Structure formats: C-alpha cells, structure tokens
Amino acid sequence: MASNSISRQIQRNRINTIVVIVVFIVFISLIGALFAWLYNNISIFVWFFVISAAYALFQYFAAAKLALSSSGARAVGPKEAPRLYRIVEPLAQNAKIPMPQVYIVNDSAPNAFATGRDPSHAHIAATTGLLEIMDDNELRAVIGHELSHVKNYDIRINMIVFGLVALVGFIADFGLRIVFYGDNLRRNNERGASPIGAVFVLIAAVLSPIAASLIQMAVSRQREYLADMSSAHLLGRSDDMINALRKLDSHARPMQQQNVASESLYIANPLRPSILSHLFSTHPPIEARIERLENVKK
C-alpha cells in the first residue's frame, strides 16, 4: 500500500473522529429535545447536551482504559510474555510507531484488539486463546493488523465510537424508564404529556441503539479491510494474514466478557452469534476479507 494512501486514510480518520463526536452529540441532543418537548421542560434538553458533550470529552481520554478494563486485559512485561514482546517490538519499529503497552486477556477465544487515542498512547491486547493457536508468522500478521489500526489512527475513532455507543445505550434505557415510570414528571408538567409525544419518545428510545450500531458498523468495516492489507504490506506477504484469518474463522467462539460497545475494537467478532449480530456486525465476513487478500496476490 502506497504511503500517500495511508496518509490520506490517517487524515480521513482524524476528520471522521470529529464528525463522529459531533454526530453523536447532535443525535443525543435531539433525543433530549424530544423529551423536553414532551414534558415542556427545556432543562432536559440542556442536560442532555451538556452531559453528551462532557461525556465525549471524557471518552477521548478515558475510553481506552475502560475498554481494557471491560475486556479483563492485564498489562504484561517482556518477562511475562516474551514471545508476544518478541513479535510486537520489531513490528512497531518497522511500522515506525512507538512501542505500545502490551496486554493479555485470559480467554480461550482467539482474538486481539488495539485501543488508545493516538500511536503515543496505544495499547495492544491478545487473548491466551490467540497465542495458543497461532504460529509465529500468523501471530505477526495479527499483531501487524492491530499495529496498522494504531498507525492509521483507527484506534482513535474506534475508541470514541466505543464510548459513545455505550452512552446511547444508557440514554435509550433512560428514555424507556421515563416513558413508563415518568408519572411524577408528568404531574409537574403544566400542559401534561402528549400521548403522541410519548409514542415518539418510545420509538426514539428503541431505535437509538440500532442507529448507533449502524454508525459503528459504518466506521469499522472498511477499516478491517484496510488493516488486513496494511498488515500484509508491513510483513511483505499476504499468506500469513490469510492463514491467521482462516484460523480465527475455524476456531471462532464468543469472548467470556462480551460488550457490544467494544465489538469494533477486535480483529474478529467477539459476540455470541445471532441473526442481529450478523446483521449489525462491525466486521465484514472473514471469507470476504480473505478474498480481498487473495485478489492482491493475483
């Protein structure tokens, strides 16, 4: 992959980070405006806006630690994980990025993820299941994939989306509770709550997580293809990435600590398979990812 293509992708990711933050703040503020209209209370809108903006800023600095904590990842040093360090360190040097902090997740499901707000504050985690099934060449390909997310600034936008998707889920739950248990607020409302308005709020609360998942899916799928290609470019061959993807597919299983908001961080889907998980998955099918890498070889 040409360096100018990667530079363009980095620039797009920086812009997209701002766009995603603005879209989520507007989206959540609109939900707040709907509640404010329903209950004739402008302070609801103000609180929704202030909280969403403050939360977005908080997520920019804290989401990486939250993602690591929610996955059960623990930091390791060269003595605790010599094989992993032996692979990560030279690849980071070849990619011309700082050495990331390395983590291990005690989980038999083979998977890995990268997080952080930029290459200087990056973290890479691999599961014990991944380390068990991958040979060194395949593990290099997986780590190369994650380092590509770091270099391309995918980690920043994925981290922001991770935090804000979690917020949308909270807002949706809050909305449903207001609709069904907001009698006190209705009694304090001079004009009373419109039943039509309540229906709109209910619809918004139900559709909000779906809309958030669609946004998450839109910003993640193409980045998985790009990271696969970037890993093959970093290693100088695509066979190792293809073999690693095949193993991820054949040994796929859900993670023990599942979190819908962090799905886009992983190299493979960490969730339990279902109709909805396939429909709204942030990951393209592994067969499609392998096919793209095969086409590059031709």
Secondary structure, DSSP 8 states (H G I E B T S, - for coil): --HHHHHHHHHHHHHHHHHHHHHHHHHHHHHHHHHHHHHT-HHHHHHHHHHHHHHHHHHHHHHHHHHHHHHTEEE--TTT-HHHHHHHHHHHHHHT----EEEEE--SS--EEEEESSGGGEEEEEEHHHHHH--HHHHHHHHHHHHHHHHTTHHHHHHHHHHHHHHHHHHHHHHHHHHHH-HHHHHT-SS---HHHHHHHHHHHHHHHHHHHHHHHHHHHHHHHHHHHHHHHHHT-SHHHHHHHHHHHHT----SS--GGGGGGBSS--S---HHHHHT-SS--HHHHHHHHHHHH-
